[in-house]
Amino acid sequence: MANSLPYILTLLAAGIAVIVLFTTRYKIPAFFALLIACLVVGLGIGLPLSGVVTVIKDGFGNIMKSLGLIIVLGTTLGLLLEYTGATTVMASFLLQKLGNKYAPWAMSITGFVVGMPIFCDSGFIVLSGLNRSMAKRTGISMATMSVSLASGLYAVHCLIPPHPGSSAAAATIGVDFGKLILIGIVVAIPAMIVGNLWANYAGRKEIDLVTDDGIIESKPGNRPSLLSACLPIFVPIILIGLKSFLTSGTLTYRGRAEILLPFGDPVIALLIGVLLAFFCKKDWKRSELSKILQDGAEKAGGILVIIGMGGAFGAILTATKIGEHFSQSLALGSMGIFFPFLLTSVLKTAQGSSTVAIITASSLVLPLLPALGLTTETGKLLCVLSMGAGSMMISHANDAYFWVIAKFSGLEMKTMLKVYSTATILMGLTTFAVVYILSKIL
């Protein structure tokens, strides 16, 4: 199955076109549009039908394994916080301190800080209830608020350890974790700012079509204190972050610290968050609690099938081996840090996962470092940051995070592509520009 690079790129474009056309014009559910795109690309590269089905199953199953329980628990946590009025309490506090005008900045900064220790998917799910409450209170569109939050989380996810992509790339290329974290934070800030500015510009024109979840908040007099409202969100974040810190490779945990590791698993941490959310309301009735838990499971089911099929589409595109074709088709002598960025961008756009893109790119780039002139300690650091910039481009229908944002925010495909996908392009280009400037300074 020897396919040329132009042919593979044509198939990639065809697959994306199928998804966009079917979901926007013909209103076909995203699950089936993604399934059709998988078949088009899989059969196009010469895989037998049985082979395409196997790849689809593997891709779907891998996403379910990594995100399934997290999404069910995260959805339930969000509904509990909304019902008890906890999100309203937090939104009121933030708006009192910052004002309605700066609500999107509040979400971006929150996402940036929260995203340092935890996956952007988990962070968005945990904060989605607060985000919706902020949007309702301020009247700012969900597109603006959601992409502001998403861009803050995404900026650090792609650039900074202990996230697995940047951590693996640093280990492969041979970059000091501490330096990567410090410089990565500096590089990630402009990316967050650009994402926020674009969200404010493009999202303000979007009309919210978000339907109510059917969850009615408790009466104002029964709302929890600010501390009780914050605990279900920040305790899971602290636990997940603590585990990342203890296992990052920069610290060897011993003794009692090891006891905390199981609680830092996102599933356990979110379960603890759900349990803490029960304390946001005192007079629970069995019927209302049962309804919320059932609604959480049912809402999560609809989200999971779409995210799973997005993972399947990514697996199909991975099978095209587009990265290998790309690295073999270019002259590397004068490309420097541009090649790691370009290669990772293609891998990310093709298969969806920022983590997979940067890990794959680092293994391909490692033997090419001498040809690229990136053998010094600074050169290797810039190489990893350049791949981090590439791993931001372009988040679209084959990215699980894309569907997490869409489904937890109630945004349509057209809006997601216009506001969020474009934001990721601008973030990636901005990040690479900053890395390029650093290459002239350092």
C-alpha positions as a printed Julia matrix, in Angstrom:
442×3 Matrix{Float64}:
   0.0    0.0    0.0
   2.48   2.63  -1.24
   0.56   5.89  -1.39
   2.12   9.22  -2.35
   2.05  12.24  -0.04
  -0.23  14.29  -2.36
  -2.69  11.37  -2.5
  -2.73  11.05   1.31
  -3.23  14.8    1.73
  -6.12  14.63  -0.75
  -7.7   11.83   1.28
  -7.24  13.86   4.47
  -8.99  16.83   2.87
 -11.76  14.56   1.59
 -12.34  13.05   5.03
 -12.56  16.46   6.69
 -14.85  17.72   3.92
 -17.2   14.76   4.47
 -17.47  15.53   8.17
 -18.06  19.25   7.7
 -20.52  18.86   4.82
 -22.57  16.11   6.42
 -22.83  17.76   9.83
 -23.45  21.33   8.69
 -25.45  21.07   5.46
 -27.22  17.74   5.76
 -27.52  17.78   9.58
 -26.31  14.18   9.86
 -25.26  13.37  13.45
 -21.52  13.73  13.98
 -21.13  10.04  14.93
 -22.29   8.85  11.51
 -20.43  11.59   9.63
 -17.21  10.52  11.34
 -17.95   6.86  10.58
 -18.42   7.64   6.88
 -15.19   9.67   6.86
 -13.36   6.7    8.41
 -14.58   4.43   5.63
 -13.68   6.94   2.9
 -10.11   7.43   4.11
  -9.53   3.83   5.21
 -10.66   2.31   1.92
  -8.89   5.11   0.04
  -5.46   4.14   1.4
  -6.03   0.54   0.39
  -7.04  -1.09   3.66
  -9.49  -3.97   3.3
 -12.94  -3.37   4.76
 -12.21  -5.73   7.65
  -8.97  -3.84   8.33
 -10.8   -0.51   8.37
 -13.3   -1.88  10.88
 -10.47  -3.17  13.08
  -8.73   0.21  13.11
 -12.05   1.93  13.88
 -12.65  -0.42  16.81
  -9.14   0.13  18.16
  -9.36   3.91  17.89
 -12.83   3.98  19.44
 -11.79   1.67  22.26
  -8.63   3.62  23.1
 -10.62   6.84  23.55
 -13.22   5.05  25.69
 -10.45   3.63  27.87
  -8.83   7.01  28.45
 -11.86   9.31  28.64
 -14.97   7.19  29.24
 -15.2    7.25  33.02
 -13.79  10.77  33.19
 -16.59  12.13  30.99
 -19.35  10.3   32.87
 -18.1   11.54  36.24
 -17.3   15.01  34.91
 -20.76  15.37  33.39
 -22.38  14.28  36.63
 -20.2   16.68  38.62
 -21.21  19.55  36.35
 -24.91  18.81  36.74
 -24.6   18.54  40.52
 -22.77  21.86  40.76
 -25.35  23.53  38.54
 -28.32  22.09  40.45
 -26.98  23.02  43.89
 -26.18  26.56  42.75
 -22.44  26.1   43.29
 -21.57  27.4   39.82
 -23.74  30.47  40.43
 -21.9   31.15  43.69
 -18.5   30.93  41.96
 -19.64  33.01  39.0
 -21.0   35.7   41.31
 -17.67  35.88  43.15
 -15.6   36.16  39.95
 -17.9   38.75  38.42
 -17.87  40.77  41.62
 -14.06  40.86  41.53
 -13.56  41.31  37.78
 -16.8   42.62  36.32
 -18.8   41.25  33.39
 -16.48  42.82  30.83
 -13.53  40.66  31.85
 -15.37  37.34  32.26
 -13.66  35.72  29.22
 -10.26  36.7   30.62
 -11.22  35.16  33.94
 -11.98  31.86  32.17
  -8.76  31.96  30.12
  -6.59  32.58  33.16
  -8.47  29.94  35.15
  -7.92  27.46  32.31
  -4.22  28.37  32.07
  -3.63  27.79  35.79
  -5.82  24.69  36.04
  -4.33  23.27  32.85
  -0.77  23.2   34.16
  -1.19  19.94  36.07
  -4.16  18.27  34.32
  -5.26  17.29  30.81
  -7.19  19.93  28.88
 -10.08  17.44  28.41
 -10.43  16.87  32.16
  -9.99  20.54  32.96
 -12.68  21.64  30.52
 -15.13  19.03  31.8
 -14.54  20.05  35.43
 -14.91  23.76  34.66
 -17.72  23.51  32.1
 -20.45  24.07  34.69
 -18.76  27.24  35.93
 -18.28  28.36  32.34
 -21.97  27.94  31.5
 -22.97  29.8   34.64
 -20.63  32.68  33.78
 -22.07  32.88  30.28
 -25.64  33.01  31.6
 -24.8   35.66  34.18
 -22.9   37.95  31.8
 -24.86  37.46  28.57
 -21.58  36.79  26.74
 -21.92  34.11  24.07
 -21.02  30.52  24.91
 -18.66  30.52  21.91
 -16.59  33.32  23.43
 -16.61  31.92  26.96
 -15.94  28.31  25.96
 -13.1   29.06  23.54
 -11.55  31.44  26.09
 -11.51  28.62  28.63
 -10.43  26.04  26.06
  -7.52  28.15  24.78
  -6.15  28.7   28.29
  -6.18  24.95  28.93
  -4.84  24.1   25.47
  -1.85  26.47  25.6
  -0.21  24.76  28.55
  -1.35  21.25  27.56
   0.72  21.4   24.37
   3.86  22.99  25.78
   4.55  22.21  29.42
   5.44  19.06  31.39
   4.09  17.08  33.15
   1.74  16.74  30.16
   2.7   13.53  28.38
   3.44  14.98  24.95
   5.98  17.59  26.0
   7.35  15.27  28.7
   7.96  12.45  26.22
   9.48  14.83  23.66
  11.8   16.3   26.3
  12.94  12.82  27.31
  13.45  11.74  23.69
  15.31  14.84  22.54
  17.19  15.29  25.82
  15.85  18.55  27.27
  15.89  19.54  30.94
  12.35  19.43  32.38
  12.84  22.46  34.6
  14.0   24.71  31.77
  11.2   23.47  29.51
   8.59  24.27  32.18
   9.93  27.79  32.81
  10.4   28.76  29.16
   7.23  26.88  28.19
   5.11  29.0   30.52
   6.54  32.16  28.97
   5.82  30.85  25.46
   2.31  29.67  26.39
   1.14  33.07  27.65
   1.02  34.75  24.19
  -0.81  31.69  22.85
  -3.47  32.03  25.56
  -3.82  35.76  24.88
  -4.26  35.26  21.14
  -6.83  32.51  21.72
  -8.78  34.79  24.05
  -8.68  37.76  21.67
  -9.92  35.65  18.78
 -12.67  34.15  20.94
 -13.83  37.64  21.87
 -13.76  38.79  18.24
 -15.27  35.78  16.46
 -17.48  34.46  19.25
 -19.41  37.67  19.87
 -21.17  37.29  16.52
 -22.41  33.81  17.32
 -25.97  33.27  18.54
 -26.29  30.77  21.37
 -28.39  27.74  20.54
 -27.68  26.05  23.86
 -30.7   24.25  25.25
 -31.37  23.95  28.93
 -30.27  20.71  30.57
 -33.54  20.48  32.43
 -31.64  21.0   35.68
 -33.33  23.6   37.89
 -31.06  25.3   40.42
 -31.87  25.11  44.09
 -33.4   28.18  45.73
 -31.01  31.06  46.52
 -31.38  30.52  50.27
 -30.13  26.93  49.93
 -27.0   27.75  47.96
 -23.64  26.64  49.37
 -20.84  28.82  50.72
 -18.01  29.83  48.39
 -15.69  27.28  50.02
 -18.22  24.43  49.64
 -18.84  25.46  46.03
 -15.13  25.51  45.15
 -14.06  22.27  46.82
 -15.65  19.86  44.27
 -13.66  21.56  41.51
 -10.35  22.38  43.14
  -9.86  19.23  45.22
  -9.8   17.01  42.07
  -7.51  19.51  40.34
  -5.1   19.56  43.3
  -5.09  15.75  43.55
  -4.44  15.3   39.81
  -1.78  17.99  39.86
  -0.08  16.49  42.9
   0.17  13.11  41.19
   1.64  14.74  38.09
   4.19  16.55  40.25
   5.15  13.4   42.16
   5.56  11.31  39.01
   7.0   13.95  36.68
  10.54  12.65  36.92
  11.77  15.79  38.67
  10.85  14.43  42.1
  11.2   10.96  43.57
   8.29  10.29  45.88
   8.84   8.27  49.03
   6.96   7.11  52.08
   3.63   8.74  52.77
   3.57  10.69  49.5
   3.08   7.42  47.62
  -0.26   6.92  49.38
  -1.64   9.97  47.54
  -0.92   8.63  44.05
  -4.15   6.59  43.57
  -6.22   9.64  44.53
  -4.53  11.61  41.74
  -5.96   9.35  39.06
  -8.5   11.55  37.2
 -11.26   8.98  37.7
 -10.74   8.77  41.48
 -10.22  12.53  41.75
 -13.47  13.27  39.9
 -15.34  10.71  41.99
 -14.14  12.57  45.07
 -15.37  15.77  43.45
 -18.81  14.21  42.91
 -18.95  13.14  46.57
 -17.97  16.65  47.71
 -20.68  18.12  45.48
 -23.3   16.24  47.49
 -22.38  18.49  50.46
 -23.33  21.6   48.48
 -26.95  20.85  49.38
 -28.24  19.67  52.74
 -31.8   18.51  52.19
 -31.42  16.0   49.36
 -34.45  14.01  48.26
 -33.92  10.54  46.87
 -35.94  11.31  43.72
 -34.02  14.48  42.78
 -30.64  12.86  43.39
 -31.64   9.85  41.31
 -32.74  12.1   38.44
 -29.47  14.06  38.38
 -27.34  10.93  38.41
 -29.43   9.4   35.62
 -29.26  12.62  33.58
 -25.48  12.69  34.02
 -25.06   9.16  32.7
 -27.44   9.74  29.77
 -25.86  13.03  28.74
 -22.39  11.5   28.94
 -23.45   8.63  26.68
 -24.27  10.96  23.79
 -20.96  12.73  24.2
 -18.93   9.53  24.43
 -20.07   8.0   21.15
 -19.03  11.12  19.25
 -15.68  11.44  21.01
 -15.04   7.74  20.48
 -15.69   7.99  16.76
 -13.42  11.03  16.62
 -10.71   8.81  18.07
 -11.49   6.21  15.43
 -11.06   8.79  12.67
  -7.72   9.77  14.17
  -6.63   6.12  14.18
  -7.55   5.77  10.5
  -5.48   8.83   9.63
  -2.57   7.5   11.67
  -2.66   4.37   9.51
  -1.86   6.53   6.45
   1.67   7.08   7.92
   1.52  10.7    6.79
   4.38  11.73   9.08
   6.85   9.33   7.49
   5.87  10.49   4.0
   6.24  14.11   5.02
   9.72  13.74   6.55
  10.96  11.9    3.47
   9.67  14.51   1.01
  11.5   17.63   2.25
  15.08  18.91   2.11
  16.06  19.55   5.73
  19.33  21.47   5.48
  18.05  25.02   5.98
  14.76  24.39   7.77
  16.0   24.47  11.38
  13.19  24.74  13.97
  10.62  25.14  11.17
  10.75  21.44  10.29
   9.76  20.11  13.75
   6.89  22.63  13.76
   5.72  21.69  10.26
   5.97  17.94  10.84
   4.08  18.08  14.14
   1.43  20.34  12.58
   0.77  17.8    9.84
   0.64  14.92  12.31
  -1.7   16.82  14.65
  -4.04  17.87  11.84
  -4.05  14.37  10.41
  -4.67  12.21  13.47
  -6.13  14.59  16.08
  -4.13  13.96  19.24
  -1.6   16.63  20.28
   0.11  14.06  22.5
   0.48  11.47  19.74
   1.62  14.15  17.28
   4.47  15.47  19.42
   5.57  12.01  20.6
   5.66  10.72  17.0
   7.38  13.84  15.72
  10.08  13.69  18.4
  11.03  10.15  17.4
  11.23  11.19  13.74
  13.17  14.38  14.45
  15.75  12.91  16.85
  18.07  11.41  14.18
  17.64  14.56  12.07
  18.91  17.01  14.73
  22.43  17.33  13.23
  21.0   18.03   9.77
  18.68  20.65  11.28
  21.46  22.28  13.27
  19.71  21.69  16.6
  22.29  19.66  18.53
  23.04  22.25  21.24
  21.16  22.34  24.55
  19.34  25.5   23.47
  18.64  24.06  20.04
  17.03  20.98  21.55
  14.9   23.12  23.87
  13.7   25.23  20.94
  13.03  22.04  18.97
  10.68  20.71  21.65
   8.9   24.07  21.96
   8.58  24.2   18.17
   6.93  20.76  18.2
   4.66  21.98  20.98
   3.57  24.84  18.74
   2.92  22.39  15.93
   0.84  20.16  18.21
  -1.68  23.01  18.56
  -2.44  22.98  14.82
  -5.15  22.24  13.81
  -7.78  20.98  16.26
 -10.85  19.87  14.33
 -13.26  16.96  14.0
 -10.72  14.18  14.65
  -9.63  15.66  18.0
 -11.37  14.37  21.14
 -10.87  17.76  22.8
 -12.78  19.4   19.94
 -15.82  17.28  20.73
 -15.48  17.73  24.49
 -15.72  21.5   23.97
 -18.56  21.22  21.45
 -20.73  18.88  23.48
 -20.15  20.39  26.92
 -20.79  23.88  25.51
 -23.61  23.04  23.12
 -21.78  24.58  20.14
 -22.48  23.53  16.56
 -19.84  22.27  14.14
 -19.85  25.49  12.1
 -19.24  27.59  15.2
 -16.51  25.27  16.48
 -14.61  25.4   13.19
 -14.97  29.17  12.89
 -14.12  30.1   16.47
 -12.18  27.26  18.09
 -10.34  25.63  15.16
  -9.26  29.03  13.86
  -8.12  29.93  17.38
  -5.84  26.87  17.43
  -4.28  27.95  14.13
  -3.58  31.43  15.49
  -2.26  29.97  18.76
   0.09  27.61  16.94
   1.44  30.32  14.62
   1.86  32.75  17.52
   3.7   30.17  19.58
   6.04  29.35  16.71
   6.69  33.06  16.15
   7.66  33.42  19.82
   9.94  30.36  19.58
  11.53  31.81  16.43
  12.2   35.09  18.22
  13.74  33.16  21.12
  15.99  31.33  18.65
  17.46  34.7   17.65
  17.92  35.82  21.26
  19.12  32.71  23.12
